[in-house]
């Protein structure tokens, strides 16, 4: 379970306050940076939608590549707050912002526990991504993430989305393990302190990227206020 870094909401009972939103916008302005000024040779290695330290590679992505707001979600299948977010908040955000092309959503599955890097569940998620089935199976992986290993094995055996023989071949592929290791390395490079963490990045019309981070589980109305404010100020 992730540590509680709910710094942006005074109380969940009262919802999102004006103070919380003002703090977010101040932090956003403080993180502003101009991507166009970076060295061209370094930029070639960066993921053009996310900038450094993230490099171009296969990722779990939803939404239009033309969206001026990108949310990078760092989440773990073994995190109860991450599961709560995906079950109660993300479906509504996906419908309201991602589907219409207003926001692009990018996910990195990792944790602050190095031992999780060798966990089957992260390898299975990477396999599903390569098969184009990540978004079909991710909810099921969250449901079994904190259960005993035999529950995950039963989930894999019964899932119509997973070919057992194909999965076993992929799990022996060193490149799959390397991809998961890269996810965990990015977690460290981004200085993530716990899951879920959301890096919200906005590209304005002058080519300036601004970034801030939201830590821990946040209610739907908080995300709505933040995203609506950013969409108004593009």
Buried (B, 14 or more C-beta within 10 A) or exposed (E): EBEEEBBBBBEEEEBBBEEBBEBBBEBBEEBEEEBEEEEEEEBEEBBEBBBEEBEEEEBBBBBEEEBBBBBBBBBBBBBBBBBBBBEEBBEEBBEBBBEEEBBBBBBBBBBBEEEBBEBBBBBBBBBBBBBEBBBEBBEBBBBBBBEEEEEBEEBBEEBEEBEEEEBEEBBEBEEBBEBBBBBBEBBEEBEBBBBBBBBBBBBEEEEBBBBBBBBBBBBBEBBBBBBBEBBEEE
